[in-house]
């Protein structure tokens, strides 16, 4: 089943052509340079950029795949969560295509895409990864920190989520406090490679809570106070240690919750998704933990699959289509900026 998929949930205009789990083509236009002066994504600019790139991205993805719109059997699109103006562009464009070509429209929760990102294949069908349900999925990004118990295809249960800030957002904010620029996560990672993560002790987020909730607002406050207590020269001379210490604390909290989840839920595999999952230090520490538990560990196989992208949306859409979950009337779809995967599953368990 060939699907044209669209993701405009934040600051990437992404279009992909997929067939099953295979990505036949993928196009992405980044807006990082547009938003750098703001230190984050500016919604009205994001919408403007999506509007200008949506058509060209679609044409380019189709050309690379060797197919046309009439060859597509369905249109898939992220409807939420995300920035309202950004989501609006993708949803409206998908509705227009589905209506014009008489194709099924498959709405995808953005988190669903990240859930399937580790199992997405390139055009040759590699890598080969089995769905050995149940699977524990850890989605860690700038907007989300969620532990998901995946009991089967399109069958999810959120078992842990953040009470406030996401882990990726905390890393971005720490970078901003250090004057490192945007996006901050990759800058923190690079700087931390030459730093001592044990140099500055920070409070472990939710460390005393033996549940699967996350919180990073307190850590950000503690880090701000630490920076304010240091002389300017010490801050400047020890940027690498400060970055490493903050990153170490975030990752320690993530893996502590992952270990709690593995004790509570019997699973056959663990998969990661989201931008933070691309961090090499996190991967190394997670592999060490999963080796102890004797479980296979899957990360998105290509760098772009960790961040927001339409390829993972197309793969998630394929498994929804297999269960007959799609919209016959595209016009009923609307953006849902604060979409919640649990509520969405409860409301649409079966055919939409």
ROVO-148975 format. One record per residue (C-alpha): residue in three letters; x, y, z. Coordinates in nm, 4 decimals. Last residue first. Example, Ala and Ser with C-alpha at 12.3 -4.5 7.8 and 13.67 -1.06 7.14 Angstrom:
! ROVO-148975
<code = SER&px = 1.3670&py = -0.1060&pz = 0.7140>
<code = ALA&px = 1.2300&py = -0.4500&pz = 0.7800>
END
This chain:
! ROVO-148975
<code = UNK&px = -1.3180&py = 0.6117&pz = 1.2320>
<code = UNK&px = -1.2899&py = 0.2344&pz = 1.2358>
<code = UNK&px = -1.1858&py = 0.0719&pz = 1.5609>
<code = UNK&px = -1.0749&py = 0.2237&pz = 1.8886>
<code = UNK&px = -1.1331&py = 0.5863&pz = 1.7977>
<code = UNK&px = -1.2343&py = 0.7645&pz = 2.1183>
<code = UNK&px = -1.0270&py = 0.5522&pz = 2.3540>
<code = UNK&px = -0.7246&py = 0.5626&pz = 2.1239>
<code = UNK&px = -0.7453&py = 0.9401&pz = 2.0920>
<code = UNK&px = -0.7784&py = 0.9815&pz = 2.4672>
<code = UNK&px = -0.4671&py = 0.7692&pz = 2.5281>
<code = UNK&px = -0.2685&py = 0.9411&pz = 2.2510>
<code = UNK&px = -0.3388&py = 1.2914&pz = 2.3776>
<code = UNK&px = -0.3795&py = 1.5695&pz = 2.1223>
<code = UNK&px = -0.2991&py = 1.9172&pz = 2.2480>
<code = UNK&px = -0.2709&py = 2.0831&pz = 1.9059>
<code = UNK&px = -0.5695&py = 1.8913&pz = 1.7623>
<code = UNK&px = -0.5926&py = 1.9862&pz = 1.3949>
<code = UNK&px = -0.9201&py = 1.9128&pz = 1.2189>
<code = UNK&px = -1.0559&py = 1.6190&pz = 1.0217>
<code = UNK&px = -1.4244&py = 1.6105&pz = 0.9291>
<code = UNK&px = -1.3532&py = 1.7313&pz = 0.5746>
<code = UNK&px = -1.1643&py = 1.4146&pz = 0.4834>
<code = UNK&px = -1.4841&py = 1.2049&pz = 0.4706>
<code = UNK&px = -1.3964&py = 0.8350&pz = 0.4515>
<code = UNK&px = -1.1520&py = 0.8742&pz = 0.7373>
<code = UNK&px = -0.9184&py = 0.5886&pz = 0.8240>
<code = UNK&px = -0.8784&py = 0.2992&pz = 1.0650>
<code = UNK&px = -0.9450&py = -0.0211&pz = 0.8695>
<code = UNK&px = -0.7055&py = -0.2297&pz = 1.0780>
<code = UNK&px = -0.4520&py = -0.2622&pz = 0.7974>
<code = UNK&px = -0.5030&py = 0.1095&pz = 0.7341>
<code = UNK&px = -0.3819&py = 0.1811&pz = 1.0865>
<code = UNK&px = -0.0729&py = -0.0306&pz = 1.0233>
<code = UNK&px = 0.0028&py = 0.1635&pz = 0.7058>
<code = UNK&px = -0.0597&py = 0.4964&pz = 0.8778>
<code = UNK&px = 0.2136&py = 0.4253&pz = 1.1348>
<code = UNK&px = 0.4547&py = 0.3684&pz = 0.8453>
<code = UNK&px = 0.3458&py = 0.6891&pz = 0.6715>
<code = UNK&px = 0.3872&py = 0.8959&pz = 0.9882>
<code = UNK&px = 0.7361&py = 0.7493&pz = 1.0374>
<code = UNK&px = 0.8294&py = 0.8776&pz = 0.6913>
<code = UNK&px = 0.6760&py = 1.2216&pz = 0.7528>
<code = UNK&px = 0.9505&py = 1.3430&pz = 0.9846>
<code = UNK&px = 1.0032&py = 1.5039&pz = 1.3255>
<code = UNK&px = 1.3409&py = 1.3940&pz = 1.4628>
<code = UNK&px = 1.4682&py = 1.0426&pz = 1.5283>
<code = UNK&px = 1.3911&py = 0.9251&pz = 1.1744>
<code = UNK&px = 1.6264&py = 1.1892&pz = 1.0317>
<code = UNK&px = 1.9286&py = 1.0108&pz = 1.1803>
<code = UNK&px = 1.8556&py = 0.6679&pz = 1.0245>
<code = UNK&px = 1.7934&py = 0.3376&pz = 1.2062>
<code = UNK&px = 1.5543&py = 0.4789&pz = 1.4709>
<code = UNK&px = 1.6666&py = 0.3009&pz = 1.7901>
<code = UNK&px = 1.5868&py = -0.0573&pz = 1.8830>
<code = UNK&px = 1.6920&py = -0.2505&pz = 2.1922>
<code = UNK&px = 1.6684&py = -0.6282&pz = 2.2274>
<code = UNK&px = 1.6290&py = -0.7449&pz = 2.5890>
<code = UNK&px = 1.8703&py = -0.9398&pz = 2.8108>
<code = UNK&px = 1.7964&py = -0.7239&pz = 3.1167>
<code = UNK&px = 2.1624&py = -0.6439&pz = 3.1816>
<code = UNK&px = 2.2124&py = -0.5836&pz = 2.8098>
<code = UNK&px = 1.9244&py = -0.3375&pz = 2.8315>
<code = UNK&px = 2.1117&py = -0.1206&pz = 3.0825>
<code = UNK&px = 2.4373&py = -0.1123&pz = 2.8848>
<code = UNK&px = 2.2487&py = -0.0393&pz = 2.5652>
<code = UNK&px = 2.0749&py = 0.2479&pz = 2.7433>
<code = UNK&px = 2.4024&py = 0.4038&pz = 2.8584>
<code = UNK&px = 2.5516&py = 0.3915&pz = 2.5108>
<code = UNK&px = 2.2370&py = 0.5226&pz = 2.3434>
<code = UNK&px = 2.2097&py = 0.8096&pz = 2.5911>
<code = UNK&px = 2.5722&py = 0.9027&pz = 2.5262>
<code = UNK&px = 2.5179&py = 0.8907&pz = 2.1524>
<code = UNK&px = 2.2167&py = 1.1250&pz = 2.1527>
<code = UNK&px = 1.9797&py = 1.0208&pz = 1.8724>
<code = UNK&px = 1.7088&py = 0.9306&pz = 2.1260>
<code = UNK&px = 1.6873&py = 1.3011&pz = 2.2142>
<code = UNK&px = 1.5122&py = 1.3682&pz = 1.8825>
<code = UNK&px = 1.2242&py = 1.1272&pz = 1.9338>
<code = UNK&px = 1.1981&py = 0.7484&pz = 1.9320>
<code = UNK&px = 1.3229&py = 0.4540&pz = 2.1358>
<code = UNK&px = 1.2315&py = 0.0853&pz = 2.1272>
<code = UNK&px = 1.2445&py = -0.1819&pz = 2.3980>
<code = UNK&px = 1.1791&py = -0.5515&pz = 2.3388>
<code = UNK&px = 0.9969&py = -0.8574&pz = 2.4741>
<code = UNK&px = 0.8076&py = -0.6892&pz = 2.7569>
<code = UNK&px = 0.7082&py = -0.7755&pz = 3.1134>
<code = UNK&px = 0.5967&py = -0.4512&pz = 3.2752>
<code = UNK&px = 0.6701&py = -0.3437&pz = 3.6337>
<code = UNK&px = 1.0413&py = -0.4186&pz = 3.6517>
<code = UNK&px = 1.1004&py = -0.2841&pz = 3.3011>
<code = UNK&px = 0.9078&py = 0.0312&pz = 3.3912>
<code = UNK&px = 1.1290&py = 0.0944&pz = 3.6951>
<code = UNK&px = 1.4374&py = 0.0516&pz = 3.4762>
<code = UNK&px = 1.3023&py = 0.3040&pz = 3.2267>
<code = UNK&px = 1.2327&py = 0.5473&pz = 3.5108>
<code = UNK&px = 1.5949&py = 0.5267&pz = 3.6279>
<code = UNK&px = 1.7070&py = 0.5539&pz = 3.2659>
<code = UNK&px = 1.5326&py = 0.8859&pz = 3.2169>
<code = UNK&px = 1.6515&py = 1.0290&pz = 3.5507>
<code = UNK&px = 2.0133&py = 0.9347&pz = 3.4813>
<code = UNK&px = 1.9814&py = 1.0846&pz = 3.1339>
<code = UNK&px = 1.8671&py = 1.4223&pz = 3.2667>
<code = UNK&px = 2.1365&py = 1.4269&pz = 3.5375>
<code = UNK&px = 2.4156&py = 1.3367&pz = 3.2925>
<code = UNK&px = 2.2986&py = 1.6055&pz = 3.0481>
<code = UNK&px = 2.3142&py = 1.8730&pz = 3.3187>
<code = UNK&px = 2.6558&py = 1.7592&pz = 3.4388>
<code = UNK&px = 2.7938&py = 1.7320&pz = 3.0848>
<code = UNK&px = 2.6810&py = 2.0838&pz = 2.9952>
<code = UNK&px = 2.8310&py = 2.2260&pz = 3.3144>
<code = UNK&px = 3.1535&py = 2.0304&pz = 3.2660>
<code = UNK&px = 3.1848&py = 2.1510&pz = 2.9047>
<code = UNK&px = 3.1089&py = 2.5110&pz = 2.9974>
<code = UNK&px = 3.3771&py = 2.5120&pz = 3.2685>
<code = UNK&px = 3.5965&py = 2.8077&pz = 3.1769>
<code = UNK&px = 3.2986&py = 3.0275&pz = 3.0889>
<code = UNK&px = 3.1079&py = 2.9522&pz = 3.4068>
<code = UNK&px = 3.4235&py = 2.9933&pz = 3.6137>
<code = UNK&px = 3.4944&py = 3.3291&pz = 3.4483>
<code = UNK&px = 3.1438&py = 3.4586&pz = 3.5149>
<code = UNK&px = 3.1643&py = 3.3722&pz = 3.8854>
<code = UNK&px = 2.9300&py = 3.0880&pz = 3.9805>
<code = UNK&px = 2.6208&py = 3.1281&pz = 4.1965>
<code = UNK&px = 2.4023&py = 3.2421&pz = 3.9052>
<code = UNK&px = 2.4958&py = 2.9289&pz = 3.7112>
<code = UNK&px = 2.3946&py = 2.7062&pz = 4.0026>
<code = UNK&px = 2.0681&py = 2.8954&pz = 4.0454>
<code = UNK&px = 1.9837&py = 2.8423&pz = 3.6780>
<code = UNK&px = 2.0685&py = 2.4737&pz = 3.7084>
<code = UNK&px = 1.8405&py = 2.4346&pz = 4.0097>
<code = UNK&px = 1.5562&py = 2.6064&pz = 3.8234>
<code = UNK&px = 1.6059&py = 2.3830&pz = 3.5191>
<code = UNK&px = 1.6078&py = 2.0765&pz = 3.7432>
<code = UNK&px = 1.2834&py = 2.1851&pz = 3.9050>
<code = UNK&px = 1.1107&py = 2.2273&pz = 3.5672>
<code = UNK&px = 1.2258&py = 1.8828&pz = 3.4545>
<code = UNK&px = 0.9469&py = 1.6479&pz = 3.5610>
<code = UNK&px = 0.8828&py = 1.2829&pz = 3.4740>
<code = UNK&px = 0.6224&py = 1.0360&pz = 3.5965>
<code = UNK&px = 0.6804&py = 0.6607&pz = 3.6007>
<code = UNK&px = 0.6400&py = 0.5944&pz = 3.9739>
<code = UNK&px = 0.8802&py = 0.5461&pz = 4.2624>
<code = UNK&px = 0.9052&py = 0.9158&pz = 4.3413>
<code = UNK&px = 1.2231&py = 1.0096&pz = 4.5297>
<code = UNK&px = 1.4236&py = 1.0720&pz = 4.2112>
<code = UNK&px = 1.1497&py = 1.2822&pz = 4.0530>
<code = UNK&px = 1.4244&py = 1.4881&pz = 3.8859>
<code = UNK&px = 1.7712&py = 1.4089&pz = 4.0281>
<code = UNK&px = 1.9022&py = 1.7218&pz = 4.1995>
<code = UNK&px = 2.2250&py = 1.8598&pz = 4.0481>
<code = UNK&px = 2.5855&py = 1.7851&pz = 4.1419>
<code = UNK&px = 2.8473&py = 1.9717&pz = 3.9379>
<code = UNK&px = 3.1651&py = 1.7901&pz = 3.8344>
<code = UNK&px = 3.0052&py = 1.4469&pz = 3.7847>
<code = UNK&px = 2.9328&py = 1.4919&pz = 3.4134>
<code = UNK&px = 3.2936&py = 1.5788&pz = 3.3420>
<code = UNK&px = 3.3202&py = 1.7453&pz = 3.0014>
<code = UNK&px = 3.4767&py = 1.6725&pz = 2.6636>
<code = UNK&px = 3.1743&py = 1.4882&pz = 2.5222>
<code = UNK&px = 2.9453&py = 1.7309&pz = 2.7049>
<code = UNK&px = 3.0120&py = 2.0028&pz = 2.4464>
<code = UNK&px = 2.8843&py = 1.7889&pz = 2.1603>
<code = UNK&px = 2.5746&py = 1.6733&pz = 2.3491>
<code = UNK&px = 2.4923&py = 2.0242&pz = 2.4757>
<code = UNK&px = 2.5154&py = 2.1567&pz = 2.1192>
<code = UNK&px = 2.2885&py = 1.8755&pz = 1.9929>
<code = UNK&px = 2.0260&py = 1.9596&pz = 2.2585>
<code = UNK&px = 2.0428&py = 2.3388&pz = 2.2186>
<code = UNK&px = 1.8641&py = 2.4131&pz = 1.8953>
<code = UNK&px = 1.9355&py = 2.6994&pz = 1.9360>
<code = UNK&px = 2.2225&py = 2.8959&pz = 2.0937>
<code = UNK&px = 2.5012&py = 2.8205&pz = 2.3414>
<code = UNK&px = 2.4519&py = 3.1038&pz = 2.5900>
<code = UNK&px = 2.4767&py = 2.8707&pz = 2.8906>
<code = UNK&px = 2.1193&py = 2.9507&pz = 2.9887>
<code = UNK&px = 2.0169&py = 2.8797&pz = 2.6284>
<code = UNK&px = 2.1879&py = 2.5422&pz = 2.6377>
<code = UNK&px = 2.0034&py = 2.4588&pz = 2.9587>
<code = UNK&px = 1.6768&py = 2.5574&pz = 2.7899>
<code = UNK&px = 1.7418&py = 2.3222&pz = 2.4969>
<code = UNK&px = 1.8281&py = 2.0363&pz = 2.7349>
<code = UNK&px = 1.5089&py = 2.1007&pz = 2.9321>
<code = UNK&px = 1.3051&py = 2.1046&pz = 2.6103>
<code = UNK&px = 1.4486&py = 1.7674&pz = 2.5156>
<code = UNK&px = 1.3567&py = 1.6200&pz = 2.8540>
<code = UNK&px = 0.9983&py = 1.7448&pz = 2.8286>
<code = UNK&px = 0.8697&py = 2.0135&pz = 3.0616>
<code = UNK&px = 0.5676&py = 1.9758&pz = 3.2898>
<code = UNK&px = 0.4213&py = 1.6612&pz = 3.4448>
<code = UNK&px = 0.6047&py = 1.4390&pz = 3.2023>
<code = UNK&px = 0.4724&py = 1.1010&pz = 3.0966>
<code = UNK&px = 0.4569&py = 0.7379&pz = 3.2066>
<code = UNK&px = 0.2349&py = 0.4395&pz = 3.1319>
<code = UNK&px = 0.0831&py = 0.5576&pz = 2.8049>
<code = UNK&px = -0.1035&py = 0.2570&pz = 2.6667>
<code = UNK&px = -0.0903&py = 0.1728&pz = 2.2985>
<code = UNK&px = -0.2652&py = -0.0635&pz = 2.0573>
<code = UNK&px = -0.2119&py = 0.0503&pz = 1.6973>
<code = UNK&px = -0.0207&py = -0.2718&pz = 1.6308>
<code = UNK&px = 0.0070&py = -0.4782&pz = 1.9456>
<code = UNK&px = 0.0575&py = -0.4357&pz = 2.3201>
<code = UNK&px = 0.2675&py = -0.1199&pz = 2.2982>
<code = UNK&px = 0.3345&py = 0.0026&pz = 2.6536>
<code = UNK&px = 0.4362&py = 0.3649&pz = 2.6126>
<code = UNK&px = 0.6819&py = 0.5694&pz = 2.8181>
<code = UNK&px = 0.6552&py = 0.9365&pz = 2.7337>
<code = UNK&px = 0.8796&py = 1.2430&pz = 2.7346>
<code = UNK&px = 0.7463&py = 1.4844&pz = 2.4752>
<code = UNK&px = 0.7971&py = 1.8317&pz = 2.3310>
<code = UNK&px = 1.1693&py = 1.8536&pz = 2.2711>
<code = UNK&px = 1.1941&py = 1.4788&pz = 2.2296>
<code = UNK&px = 1.2002&py = 1.1499&pz = 2.4182>
<code = UNK&px = 0.9622&py = 0.8702&pz = 2.3164>
<code = UNK&px = 1.0355&py = 0.5471&pz = 2.5061>
<code = UNK&px = 0.8549&py = 0.2414&pz = 2.3683>
<code = UNK&px = 0.8106&py = -0.0792&pz = 2.5686>
<code = UNK&px = 0.7120&py = -0.3630&pz = 2.3390>
<code = UNK&px = 0.4551&py = -0.6369&pz = 2.3968>
<code = UNK&px = 0.4899&py = -0.7598&pz = 2.1340>
<code = UNK&px = 0.7879&py = -0.8808&pz = 1.9328>
<code = UNK&px = 0.7556&py = -0.6648&pz = 1.6237>
<code = UNK&px = 1.0559&py = -0.7909&pz = 1.4306>
<code = UNK&px = 1.3325&py = -0.5722&pz = 1.3007>
<code = UNK&px = 1.4899&py = -0.6020&pz = 0.9558>
<code = UNK&px = 1.7093&py = -0.3050&pz = 0.8704>
<code = UNK&px = 1.6597&py = -0.2862&pz = 0.5802>
<code = UNK&px = 1.3683&py = -0.3167&pz = 0.3365>
<code = UNK&px = 1.5514&py = -0.1930&pz = 0.0296>
<code = UNK&px = 1.3727&py = 0.1439&pz = 0.0320>
<code = UNK&px = 1.4776&py = 0.2063&pz = 0.3943>
<code = UNK&px = 1.2884&py = 0.0540&pz = 0.6832>
<code = UNK&px = 1.0890&py = 0.2009&pz = 0.9714>
<code = UNK&px = 1.0836&py = -0.0055&pz = 1.2901>
<code = UNK&px = 1.2509&py = 0.2513&pz = 1.5168>
<code = UNK&px = 1.0184&py = 0.5238&pz = 1.3844>
<code = UNK&px = 0.6999&py = 0.3317&pz = 1.4702>
<code = UNK&px = 0.6504&py = 0.4826&pz = 1.8171>
<code = UNK&px = 0.7691&py = 0.8215&pz = 1.6900>
<code = UNK&px = 0.4871&py = 0.8189&pz = 1.4351>
<code = UNK&px = 0.2316&py = 0.7244&pz = 1.6964>
<code = UNK&px = 0.3538&py = 1.0212&pz = 1.9027>
<code = UNK&px = 0.2528&py = 1.2545&pz = 1.6187>
<code = UNK&px = -0.1044&py = 1.1255&pz = 1.6292>
<code = UNK&px = -0.1899&py = 1.0134&pz = 1.2786>
<code = UNK&px = -0.4991&py = 1.0886&pz = 1.0706>
<code = UNK&px = -0.5444&py = 0.8550&pz = 0.7699>
<code = UNK&px = -0.7294&py = 1.0047&pz = 0.4737>
<code = UNK&px = -0.8626&py = 0.7634&pz = 0.2142>
<code = UNK&px = -0.8263&py = 0.8842&pz = -0.1422>
<code = UNK&px = -1.0725&py = 1.0516&pz = -0.3795>
<code = UNK&px = -0.8028&py = 1.2404&pz = -0.5682>
<code = UNK&px = -0.9288&py = 1.5931&pz = -0.4993>
<code = UNK&px = -1.0701&py = 1.5143&pz = -0.1565>
<code = UNK&px = -0.7597&py = 1.3347&pz = -0.0292>
<code = UNK&px = -0.5332&py = 1.6058&pz = -0.1721>
<code = UNK&px = -0.7304&py = 1.8933&pz = -0.0159>
<code = UNK&px = -0.7608&py = 1.7160&pz = 0.3174>
<code = UNK&px = -0.3843&py = 1.6575&pz = 0.3212>
<code = UNK&px = -0.3199&py = 2.0265&pz = 0.2469>
<code = UNK&px = -0.5555&py = 2.1379&pz = 0.5227>
<code = UNK&px = -0.3969&py = 1.9042&pz = 0.7773>
<code = UNK&px = -0.0423&py = 2.0032&pz = 0.6847>
<code = UNK&px = -0.1036&py = 2.3778&pz = 0.7040>
<code = UNK&px = -0.3148&py = 2.3621&pz = 1.0201>
<code = UNK&px = -0.0493&py = 2.1649&pz = 1.2067>
<code = UNK&px = 0.1918&py = 2.4581&pz = 1.1733>
<code = UNK&px = -0.0575&py = 2.7198&pz = 1.2917>
<code = UNK&px = -0.1581&py = 2.5028&pz = 1.5929>
<code = UNK&px = 0.1953&py = 2.4021&pz = 1.7021>
<code = UNK&px = 0.2016&py = 2.0315&pz = 1.7790>
<code = UNK&px = 0.0019&py = 1.7341&pz = 1.9019>
<code = UNK&px = -0.1488&py = 1.6722&pz = 1.6608>
<code = UNK&px = -0.3135&py = 1.6116&pz = 1.3209>
<code = UNK&px = -0.0108&py = 1.4450&pz = 1.1581>
<code = UNK&px = -0.1091&py = 1.3456&pz = 0.8056>
<code = UNK&px = -0.1661&py = 1.0371&pz = 0.5941>
<code = UNK&px = -0.2966&py = 1.0238&pz = 0.2349>
<code = UNK&px = -0.4049&py = 0.6893&pz = 0.0909>
<code = UNK&px = -0.3744&py = 0.4630&pz = -0.2125>
<code = UNK&px = -0.1157&py = 0.6762&pz = -0.3902>
<code = UNK&px = -0.0601&py = 0.5930&pz = -0.7568>
<code = UNK&px = -0.2782&py = 0.8866&pz = -0.8683>
<code = UNK&px = -0.0420&py = 1.1161&pz = -0.6783>
<code = UNK&px = 0.2490&py = 1.0167&pz = -0.8990>
<code = UNK&px = 0.5256&py = 0.7606&pz = -0.8572>
<code = UNK&px = 0.9006&py = 0.7510&pz = -0.9240>
<code = UNK&px = 0.9791&py = 0.7868&pz = -0.5548>
<code = UNK&px = 1.2124&py = 1.0819&pz = -0.6071>
<code = UNK&px = 0.9543&py = 1.2629&pz = -0.8194>
<code = UNK&px = 0.6809&py = 1.2063&pz = -0.5616>
<code = UNK&px = 0.8962&py = 1.3419&pz = -0.2797>
<code = UNK&px = 0.9978&py = 1.6466&pz = -0.4868>
<code = UNK&px = 0.6399&py = 1.7320&pz = -0.5806>
<code = UNK&px = 0.5278&py = 1.7011&pz = -0.2186>
<code = UNK&px = 0.8134&py = 1.9175&pz = -0.0893>
<code = UNK&px = 0.7406&py = 2.1822&pz = -0.3549>
<code = UNK&px = 0.3724&py = 2.2001&pz = -0.2530>
<code = UNK&px = 0.4311&py = 2.2238&pz = 0.1225>
<code = UNK&px = 0.7298&py = 2.4599&pz = 0.1105>
<code = UNK&px = 0.5678&py = 2.8060&pz = 0.0943>
<code = UNK&px = 0.2811&py = 2.7214&pz = 0.3279>
<code = UNK&px = 0.5161&py = 2.5499&pz = 0.5739>
<code = UNK&px = 0.7414&py = 2.8572&pz = 0.5844>
<code = UNK&px = 0.4520&py = 3.0910&pz = 0.6580>
<code = UNK&px = 0.3167&py = 2.8597&pz = 0.9280>
<code = UNK&px = 0.6558&py = 2.8377&pz = 1.0993>
<code = UNK&px = 0.6894&py = 3.2162&pz = 1.0865>
<code = UNK&px = 0.3547&py = 3.2538&pz = 1.2633>
<code = UNK&px = 0.4546&py = 2.9972&pz = 1.5280>
<code = UNK&px = 0.8036&py = 3.1291&pz = 1.6279>
<code = UNK&px = 1.0100&py = 2.8195&pz = 1.7109>
<code = UNK&px = 1.2866&py = 2.8739&pz = 1.9638>
<code = UNK&px = 1.5773&py = 3.1042&pz = 2.0512>
<code = UNK&px = 1.4084&py = 3.3822&pz = 1.8544>
<code = UNK&px = 1.7125&py = 3.4601&pz = 1.6370>
<code = UNK&px = 1.7429&py = 3.0899&pz = 1.5545>
<code = UNK&px = 1.3888&py = 3.0618&pz = 1.4141>
<code = UNK&px = 1.4501&py = 3.1015&pz = 1.0397>
<code = UNK&px = 1.7817&py = 2.9157&pz = 1.0587>
<code = UNK&px = 1.6115&py = 2.6095&pz = 1.2083>
<code = UNK&px = 1.3319&py = 2.5997&pz = 0.9489>
<code = UNK&px = 1.4191&py = 2.2604&pz = 0.8009>
<code = UNK&px = 1.2773&py = 2.1354&pz = 0.4726>
<code = UNK&px = 1.2324&py = 1.7599&pz = 0.4572>
<code = UNK&px = 1.1825&py = 1.5178&pz = 0.1716>
<code = UNK&px = 1.1537&py = 1.1392&pz = 0.2005>
<code = UNK&px = 1.1275&py = 0.8740&pz = -0.0661>
<code = UNK&px = 1.0417&py = 0.5055&pz = -0.0942>
<code = UNK&px = 1.0374&py = 0.4547&pz = 0.2834>
<code = UNK&px = 0.9591&py = 0.0899&pz = 0.3553>
<code = UNK&px = 0.7395&py = -0.0194&pz = 0.6443>
<code = UNK&px = 0.4372&py = -0.0797&pz = 0.4222>
<code = UNK&px = 0.4945&py = 0.1310&pz = 0.1150>
<code = UNK&px = 0.5975&py = 0.4861&pz = 0.1947>
<code = UNK&px = 0.6154&py = 0.8184&pz = 0.0134>
<code = UNK&px = 0.7298&py = 1.1008&pz = 0.2378>
<code = UNK&px = 0.6624&py = 1.4707&pz = 0.2991>
<code = UNK&px = 0.8207&py = 1.6897&pz = 0.5673>
<code = UNK&px = 0.8044&py = 2.0602&pz = 0.6422>
<code = UNK&px = 1.0026&py = 2.0801&pz = 0.9659>
<code = UNK&px = 0.9350&py = 2.3513&pz = 1.2246>
<code = UNK&px = 0.6537&py = 2.2025&pz = 1.4332>
<code = UNK&px = 0.3805&py = 1.9491&pz = 1.3555>
<code = UNK&px = 0.4080&py = 1.9851&pz = 0.9785>
<code = UNK&px = 0.4156&py = 1.6137&pz = 0.8913>
<code = UNK&px = 0.2770&py = 1.4722&pz = 0.5680>
<code = UNK&px = 0.2396&py = 1.1199&pz = 0.4310>
<code = UNK&px = 0.1780&py = 0.9905&pz = 0.0798>
<code = UNK&px = 0.0899&py = 0.6227&pz = 0.1143>
<code = UNK&px = 0.1553&py = 0.3275&pz = -0.1154>
<code = UNK&px = 0.0000&py = 0.0000&pz = 0.0000>
END
